Amino acid sequence: MSTFTYTPYAWLDDFRRDFNRLVNAGSEQQTWSPAVDLSEDDSGYFITVDLPGVNPDNVEITTHSQQLTIKGKREWDECERTRLSTERWRGDFVRRFTLPKIADVDRIDAKYSNGVLAIHLPKSKEAEPRRIAINVH
């Protein structure tokens, strides 16, 4: 059973980001997509998002219709310097994930530490194995 939407062509996301970066080179409004790891154990699902330099106050996590959305913004003051080269992403980002039906969205927990956002989506009680009694007549 698939727990998250699988993206076999993730390299296309990288291409899209690089293309957008090239097209928006002179624009102040840019978008980027932070790296994400997905994992699972018996207790639930885990989403780990790299957000270095992102103020946690600028991050919003929402759920709606079996979809988890993480969006935010990374910005910094450029001072009076002339930009010679820019490799660090800034601007808005959005990541969306289709949640498995057995995820308990009412108990989602999110922690932010050292530029890493860690989200735990517990499995609902219905997801736990249950032994069925056999009635003998």
Backbone bond lengths (Angstrom), bond angles and torsions (degrees), N, CA, C in turn:
res aa  C-N    CA-C-N  psi(-1)  N-CA   C-N-CA  omega(-1)  CA-C   N-CA-C  phi
1 M - - - 1.447 - - 1.518 108.96 -
2 S 1.292 117.49 128.14 1.455 122.56 -179.51 1.520 109.61 -75.95
3 T 1.317 116.62 130.03 1.451 119.96 -178.41 1.514 112.52 -97.67
4 F 1.304 118.20 -26.99 1.448 122.68 178.72 1.521 108.34 -136.80
5 T 1.306 115.48 159.66 1.452 119.66 176.33 1.520 108.69 -67.22
6 Y 1.307 117.12 123.91 1.454 123.02 -178.86 1.518 108.71 -90.61
7 T 1.322 116.52 133.79 1.456 120.65 179.18 1.521 109.18 -117.60
8 P 1.331 117.40 90.77 1.457 120.46 -176.54 1.527 112.79 -67.63
9 Y 1.313 117.47 -20.00 1.453 120.74 -179.00 1.528 110.70 -108.59
10 A 1.318 116.32 47.99 1.456 121.14 -179.04 1.523 111.75 -59.87
11 W 1.327 116.41 -26.23 1.462 119.45 178.27 1.523 110.92 -61.30
12 L 1.334 117.36 -24.47 1.460 119.30 176.67 1.521 110.87 -66.79
13 D 1.332 116.84 -33.88 1.463 120.00 175.39 1.519 110.26 -62.03
14 D 1.336 116.23 -43.09 1.460 120.03 177.84 1.531 110.56 -61.21
15 F 1.326 116.25 -44.51 1.464 120.29 178.39 1.519 110.60 -60.68
16 R 1.347 116.71 -45.52 1.469 121.10 179.43 1.517 111.07 -59.59
17 R 1.353 117.23 -44.54 1.464 120.51 179.26 1.524 110.94 -61.33
18 D 1.325 115.59 -45.77 1.468 118.93 -179.56 1.525 111.15 -65.19
19 F 1.325 117.08 -39.92 1.459 120.91 178.40 1.527 110.20 -63.77
20 N 1.347 116.41 -46.66 1.465 119.95 178.69 1.525 111.32 -61.43
21 R 1.312 114.93 -37.85 1.470 119.36 178.82 1.527 110.03 -62.90
22 L 1.327 117.26 -41.75 1.459 121.70 178.62 1.527 110.70 -65.33
23 V 1.327 116.92 -46.52 1.456 121.54 -177.90 1.526 111.06 -66.55
24 N 1.327 117.06 -38.58 1.467 121.87 -176.64 1.519 112.98 -94.77
25 A 1.322 117.86 20.37 1.467 121.18 -173.74 1.522 112.52 -54.09
26 G 1.312 118.40 -38.41 1.456 120.58 -178.73 1.511 113.09 -92.26
27 S 1.312 116.96 -5.58 1.462 121.75 -176.36 1.515 110.97 -85.31
28 E 1.313 115.70 144.15 1.464 120.24 176.43 1.534 110.81 -79.35
29 Q 1.333 117.22 -26.71 1.466 120.84 -178.20 1.521 109.80 -93.34
30 Q 1.302 117.02 108.52 1.448 122.15 179.56 1.524 109.22 -121.39
31 T 1.331 116.14 161.68 1.457 120.80 173.59 1.514 108.33 -124.91
32 W 1.307 115.36 154.52 1.457 120.97 178.29 1.520 107.90 -149.54
33 S 1.303 116.25 170.71 1.451 121.65 -177.03 1.527 108.86 -133.21
34 P 1.328 117.65 111.59 1.464 119.55 -178.47 1.529 112.15 -69.22
35 A 1.333 115.42 151.89 1.466 121.38 177.81 1.528 109.69 -69.58
36 V 1.344 115.43 141.92 1.461 122.00 -176.09 1.524 109.79 -134.06
37 D 1.332 116.51 140.09 1.465 122.94 169.77 1.522 108.03 -114.05
38 L 1.327 116.80 137.88 1.461 122.78 176.19 1.517 108.41 -117.39
39 S 1.329 116.17 137.09 1.465 120.11 177.49 1.523 109.33 -149.13
40 E 1.343 114.40 170.95 1.466 120.90 -176.18 1.512 109.21 -148.45
41 D 1.329 115.98 146.38 1.456 121.63 167.52 1.531 107.07 -139.61
42 D 1.332 117.42 -170.69 1.468 120.24 -177.00 1.528 112.65 -63.52
43 S 1.341 117.51 -26.81 1.465 120.24 -176.56 1.522 113.15 -83.66
44 G 1.335 117.17 -27.51 1.456 118.00 -177.39 1.511 113.38 168.69
45 Y 1.317 113.92 -157.37 1.453 122.83 -176.64 1.520 108.92 -116.04
46 F 1.330 115.40 151.80 1.455 120.81 -177.02 1.526 109.12 -131.07
47 I 1.316 115.40 132.16 1.460 122.22 174.50 1.522 106.50 -120.17
48 T 1.320 116.50 122.80 1.456 122.13 179.23 1.520 107.55 -117.69
49 V 1.330 116.45 124.41 1.458 122.13 -173.57 1.526 109.52 -122.06
50 D 1.334 116.85 127.01 1.457 121.59 175.62 1.524 109.27 -80.61
51 L 1.341 116.20 116.77 1.456 121.33 -179.95 1.531 110.96 -132.30
52 P 1.334 117.93 54.98 1.468 118.54 -179.50 1.523 110.81 -63.65
53 G 1.324 114.95 136.67 1.457 120.17 178.39 1.516 114.67 77.65
54 V 1.329 117.75 4.96 1.465 120.95 179.49 1.521 108.69 -98.00
55 N 1.318 116.14 126.26 1.453 121.53 175.63 1.527 108.01 -70.88
56 P 1.341 118.79 125.33 1.473 119.75 -178.56 1.529 113.09 -58.52
57 D 1.336 117.66 -22.37 1.467 120.22 175.79 1.529 111.60 -68.13
58 N 1.337 117.01 -17.47 1.462 121.87 179.83 1.522 112.67 -96.88
59 V 1.343 117.32 13.46 1.463 122.10 -179.52 1.523 108.88 -114.80
60 E 1.330 115.58 135.58 1.462 121.23 178.49 1.525 108.83 -127.80
61 I 1.337 116.42 131.48 1.462 122.62 177.74 1.523 107.36 -117.85
62 T 1.330 116.58 125.56 1.461 120.82 179.39 1.525 110.13 -134.52
63 T 1.338 115.54 156.05 1.460 121.32 172.33 1.524 108.21 -126.36
64 H 1.325 114.36 144.04 1.460 120.70 176.52 1.522 107.66 -163.21
65 S 1.319 116.75 127.64 1.469 122.37 176.00 1.525 112.42 50.51
66 Q 1.320 116.47 56.13 1.472 122.35 177.40 1.526 112.89 59.44
67 Q 1.330 117.20 28.76 1.457 120.69 176.39 1.523 109.00 -130.92
68 L 1.337 115.44 133.27 1.456 122.06 176.21 1.524 107.11 -105.71
69 T 1.320 116.23 129.89 1.459 121.82 179.88 1.518 109.38 -120.24
70 I 1.320 115.24 131.11 1.459 122.04 174.53 1.519 106.05 -117.96
71 K 1.321 116.40 120.45 1.461 118.56 178.41 1.518 109.46 -138.86
72 G 1.299 114.61 156.10 1.446 119.22 -179.13 1.506 111.51 -177.88
73 K 1.324 113.92 -162.23 1.454 120.02 -175.83 1.520 109.92 -150.93
74 R 1.320 115.39 137.72 1.466 120.84 172.33 1.521 107.11 -114.43
75 E 1.305 114.95 126.14 1.458 119.89 -179.83 1.522 109.28 -142.60
76 W 1.296 115.74 156.74 1.448 120.71 174.67 1.517 108.80 -153.70
77 D 1.323 114.48 157.84 1.454 121.46 -178.46 1.523 109.55 -80.19
78 E 1.300 116.43 127.24 1.459 120.82 -178.18 1.519 112.42 -89.40
79 C 1.320 117.69 -4.91 1.461 122.92 -178.74 1.533 110.11 57.40
80 E 1.311 115.79 -145.73 1.459 121.78 -178.80 1.519 111.61 -104.01
81 R 1.308 117.54 20.45 1.455 121.50 -176.82 1.525 111.49 -81.46
82 T 1.323 115.20 149.20 1.456 121.43 172.80 1.515 107.67 -88.88
83 R 1.320 116.28 124.54 1.459 121.39 -178.09 1.528 109.89 -75.29
84 L 1.323 117.03 121.41 1.455 122.36 178.17 1.519 111.72 -97.70
85 S 1.319 116.14 -37.85 1.456 121.48 179.63 1.527 107.55 -154.54
86 T 1.321 116.71 141.96 1.457 120.82 179.11 1.516 108.79 -134.09
87 E 1.330 116.48 118.49 1.458 121.13 177.04 1.518 111.98 -116.23
88 R 1.315 117.80 -16.55 1.462 120.76 -179.79 1.521 109.48 -86.20
89 W 1.327 115.17 134.56 1.454 120.92 -179.04 1.509 110.51 -76.04
90 R 1.313 115.86 144.40 1.456 121.78 173.05 1.518 108.13 -144.13
91 G 1.296 115.62 167.52 1.457 120.68 -179.18 1.523 110.80 104.70
92 D 1.320 115.69 -159.85 1.462 122.26 -175.75 1.526 111.73 -81.65
93 F 1.334 114.82 151.83 1.459 120.69 171.94 1.518 109.12 -140.88
94 V 1.328 115.06 152.96 1.468 122.19 175.86 1.517 107.80 -144.83
95 R 1.332 116.52 132.87 1.469 122.57 171.45 1.524 106.85 -129.77
96 R 1.339 116.60 134.62 1.467 121.69 179.70 1.522 109.39 -125.37
97 F 1.344 115.25 142.95 1.455 121.51 -178.54 1.514 109.14 -135.53
98 T 1.323 116.15 134.68 1.452 121.06 173.36 1.518 107.79 -81.11
99 L 1.324 115.95 123.97 1.456 120.77 -177.00 1.517 111.34 -88.07
100 P 1.323 117.30 143.88 1.462 119.38 173.96 1.533 109.11 -67.84
101 K 1.309 115.78 151.10 1.466 119.98 -177.68 1.526 113.17 -62.28
102 I 1.326 117.19 -23.05 1.463 119.76 -178.18 1.533 112.85 -87.72
103 A 1.320 118.44 2.49 1.468 120.74 176.12 1.523 108.73 -75.08
104 D 1.311 116.65 134.39 1.465 122.83 179.76 1.531 108.22 -91.74
105 V 1.329 116.56 91.33 1.463 120.92 -174.85 1.521 113.43 -66.43
106 D 1.339 117.59 -17.82 1.463 120.56 178.87 1.527 112.46 -76.36
107 R 1.325 117.61 -13.06 1.471 120.41 -178.00 1.533 112.67 -118.37
108 I 1.317 118.09 22.93 1.466 120.90 179.31 1.530 108.94 -65.47
109 D 1.339 114.77 138.62 1.462 121.35 -179.68 1.521 108.25 -126.09
110 A 1.337 116.73 134.58 1.469 120.70 179.56 1.520 109.55 -129.16
111 K 1.339 114.81 136.35 1.466 121.59 178.20 1.523 108.53 -131.94
112 Y 1.327 115.96 145.85 1.457 121.53 179.28 1.517 108.26 -126.39
113 S 1.331 116.58 124.53 1.458 120.99 -179.53 1.523 109.66 -150.89
114 N 1.317 116.20 130.74 1.468 122.94 175.60 1.528 113.00 52.01
115 G 1.334 117.08 40.30 1.452 120.77 176.97 1.506 115.09 80.28
116 V 1.339 117.55 11.27 1.467 121.61 179.88 1.528 108.97 -122.60
117 L 1.326 115.84 125.95 1.461 122.49 175.87 1.518 107.93 -96.06
118 A 1.323 116.97 123.48 1.469 122.23 -179.92 1.523 108.33 -116.35
119 I 1.331 115.92 120.52 1.462 122.01 -178.97 1.523 108.33 -116.02
120 H 1.338 116.16 130.43 1.468 121.66 176.73 1.520 107.64 -113.39
121 L 1.335 115.83 125.00 1.458 122.46 176.55 1.525 107.67 -111.93
122 P 1.319 118.00 99.37 1.468 119.39 -178.92 1.524 111.81 -64.79
123 K 1.324 114.98 151.68 1.466 120.02 173.78 1.522 107.88 -80.57
124 S 1.319 115.88 145.89 1.457 120.24 179.60 1.528 110.22 -71.94
125 K 1.317 115.67 162.34 1.471 120.85 -179.96 1.522 111.61 -61.91
126 E 1.344 117.28 -29.36 1.463 120.74 178.87 1.527 111.43 -64.50
127 A 1.321 116.75 -20.88 1.471 120.69 -177.54 1.525 112.44 -79.53
128 E 1.324 116.72 -16.43 1.460 119.64 -178.24 1.522 110.41 -73.42
129 P 1.326 116.61 143.19 1.466 119.59 177.36 1.533 110.44 -61.68
130 R 1.282 115.40 145.08 1.451 120.59 -177.82 1.519 109.01 -133.76
131 R 1.288 116.55 130.75 1.466 120.17 179.22 1.516 108.81 -84.04
132 I 1.308 115.69 135.23 1.465 122.23 -179.40 1.535 107.73 -102.91
133 A 1.311 114.36 125.18 1.453 119.93 179.20 1.530 110.34 -73.20
134 I 1.306 115.68 143.95 1.476 121.60 178.15 1.519 107.05 -102.78
135 N 1.313 115.77 121.69 1.464 120.89 177.48 1.525 109.23 -84.98
136 V 1.313 115.91 128.01 1.461 121.92 178.17 1.528 107.47 -102.73
137 H 1.330 116.61 128.49 1.473 121.17 -179.41 1.512 110.94 -98.43
